[in-house]
Amino acid sequence: MTHPTVDDWLRPRDRRGFLLAASSFAFMPLLGREAHGFLPRSGFKAEPFSLGVASGDPSPDGFVIWTRLAPDPLNGGGMPKENVEVRWEIAHDEKMSKIVQRGTTMATPELGHSVHVEVEGLEPDRWYWYRFGSNGAASRTGRSRTTPRFDASPQKVNFAFASCQHFESGYFNSYRHILDDDIDLIVHLGDYIYEYGGVDGRVRKHTGKEINSLDEYRNRYALYRTDTDLKAAHQMFPWLVTWDDHEFDNNCAGDISEEPGVKTAGYLARRARAYQAYYEHMPLRKSSIPKGPFLQLYRSVPFGNLVEFEVLDTRQYRTDQPCGDGNKPPCEGVFAKDATLLGDRQEQWLMQTLHESPATWNVLAQQVMMARVDRDPESGIAWSMDQWAGYHVARHRMLSFLENRRISNPVVLTGDIHKNWVNDLKVDFDDEKSETVATEFVGTSITSGGNGSEKGSDTDGVLRDNPFVKFYNAERGYVRCQITPGEWRSDFRVVDDVTKPETTCKTRASFVVEAGRAGAERA
């Protein structure tokens, strides 16, 4: 299809707002009394930094810092339709006594009065603290870090990855336990929000019907940020984010809705609103400012030459799910040569980036399971048509590339399916003796699906009929990872109850991958 330009989707005043927001990241000194202390009194009627602060996409000399002015967060934000100056500061210490940078930027109504500052010129491989101020009000103090120099050889990188946090299904208490972990960043693999309307009788309730307008998407993000543990995790660690489907619409595939009869033009208009709200609430660089219904998320984030994260987007560019979607026996569409999850441009970028990567470990941070798992082990064959299994040629091409080019220690991180998995990835899943070319760690949900169980009714059958599956578990939680030059370790951390704000957390299982030898072994 021919992609519309930004001019086709944004009114002239909106284009001006986007450009103003994108160009206002200059480093400008603060003057007068407010340069040295954020005033205690405020010109806002309520707390303007109600959604907290966040940071993301770290580099050796900086990172993105984020906030959004929203004194009435659940009702459109409560800000006037005018530009508002926001000040920011970066410090070496939590007390903000050793300021290393200051600046101002504009929060514009066209971007929901969100602020994305790309901080540069910092020292590599160290922690910093930051805060915002506006009209006499001050934000919380956030913490972020820079990565090692590109040519550095760090001896360890720690991170956690998570996905699928349905507000109505429970509290995001996994993040409270992440706060106790010694990690460098959080990787979020999608389903940050859910678009569905509110349902009575659940742990918490969405406000309103299924979201469609820009204000409704904004209000939904604000609702999720009322979770104190999620807000605290953003405050304390930099994040790498990508979306899955529910940030827009369930099982979206390119410009195709899962619901029959939805017209492309209206669907893309809704996607433009969803993508704008996503950008407004995530610590993303200005390279990800949406152009109507298009927003580039795929990017590379290295930590020296130890690990390189390739953050992917398997939703925006994919072709339609074959065989009518769902778990199905493979139909002809599964083997279509032009079927794609990544789209041609992203796939070529990924292969080129992996080929040129100097990293010991190469991580594909993405959404849907890559292993070809039989989901109906008792009575037949059923592959998930929404996952890589439904796109046989594209998956075979990617795994063959990893094998033939001998990409150094590829590891795939996956979310989406509300279960924990550990999979050995093979070019030929039908041959048990086929060489393992990569390892896949699939993380369960934060809350989606409600409280799970350690062992499901299909666990024995899945493990028996899919010998490349090393672990299968349906509890809630997150995955904590430690990377060294010689080993990767993943700890599957599970919480006992998401229906209560406070809960215990434990490690259900740990797996290690030895550098130079693909495949996970239980620790």
Steps between C-alpha positions, in 0.01 A plus 500: 500500500601865461568650840340838574738779591486692826327784310212264419439431866581818695333839482740795454490604867569138600804482271631817666456344842683184400790702356513725805512203733766329290725806478484623859770277647761780516711539812397840641624629837250563775504855635404659830373336814344198327836400355622386842187375667160390380242724667268330750191689390333416172294685242312177418165417661620142568819296480621542136751211518235248601621243245852499640825501307677248278816448299603274216714414199835555676819569305863551609446876539136529600142378503145625452319648799121526493205648682155631415317792657162362607332659805177316407651183351185288456306775323719604210783637714341822616747732326416814303545489124825693508871432517650474848869530583651210692841506665721197552816422692751214500716431806771266620317440829151417620477820706548697177782703657755430224322623189680413175242624248194724492263595226150598398258356250139554400207276586255546214127420486556324166700232685278492808747721690745212509873570517778296340849638563795327331781566744851494352856568615499283813768257618468138385406207723367678807177584680345848502197662661256741337187705566262742330339825609235732362317805632630441852421128514767229518490138390631197682871434460564226247805281451656390171834387362723523200637192326870412467694636203438310179853355511490419874493142630271496804512187712129497585163639390188430704145568384140385541241451230123502529179532296122476506367709787121498492376754756174323576667163563706611796767718654838548337677377812780329306654844452529539878731199502693624197580809709699273733705351214847620403422577137607751238175529307151361437397367159124512436378278216152637450138505615580790729129586496187315386247673282187320625210666677444463872350181644332479839612251762871503427788602727507850349293656223578680178318829466262525209441288192763361261730790424507665159558876525833663583371621837378148581842353425664774709265433791571127484876554528438737789283239671778242475749749642288526814655165594767606748732207430503566126564869562787419738664261251500774238649739752789275602620335175536587132263302276520357149145479369320351206132431447296196413135512398297636793666841491280533190258212436505127570685283245559793267695408188627795301193694386266201545253468788409165653136611472341453156365801320728760654604747230872568456475880511315506831726230642814697415349817644445315829856363479632854459329600825626189680857552378499864603383414851764228523776744408364759741533258793826320425865617543572486127731711286371753250586253221184319616266798472204350311417607148127437498446122527873423466756495779843338479588304811765256381843608614830376644622570855849363586664464841863521392607190311342263752138513384297670229121527523316499168152628589245378244145575387305193384163678467519809283646342186365145507271335250170352616497189716435191286236230541255734671732567796491305827662161569446297183645219292726660238321610184656612171532858622751396767751427224438814292833637379397866534358467852693707753502602864769765475449648154781514245671816625511396866616148415783631283599746773501220759716267292747776417517612862555147629764433234696811602451466876822471704306384807556169676123466552239614246148539635179517299248675727168429333140398554383159379644151548751390240508128583257287300306345785218250449224640722278192461733215593226252588279489191688655209707798386414858585741787442432856612430700187571827683856390584805424285358150449238651268773655284710196415713647222587815695592302811705247300681786327588669831618184676700392193666842502600459864643158420678579172650831612598357837355798686661518842278358775152602380231511769134573430283670766126458463179603676136484387371160616480531881723201565865428568687295241860408425550380142792378293459656154575281199482544126326160480265444792398161361853365548575463870870466416504822298753752624375757752581844359354729768322503835158650567383621840127571514380700799158465658263791560510756778126445558324400176299185544477547875673269745650209312637167613836331522383215278215503249283217372696489173851525650595133468374480141677819391831385645463150356407601144735799478842371612666839433286653780705495819255677734128580501324682784190717540562706814521880497818703531805604301840374387827625650812458288872527564744509209875449529757431227476128574138439597140615482274426796121544507307478827125450462358704786137428596257670737237309696204738459424791269159570653668673796738798496758318713626152421801276537737422215733207441714349228310208346784390270834620365663420166846574366645523151873455458664747264585329171248221557137567413234339713391544861568270791328504836718653769 
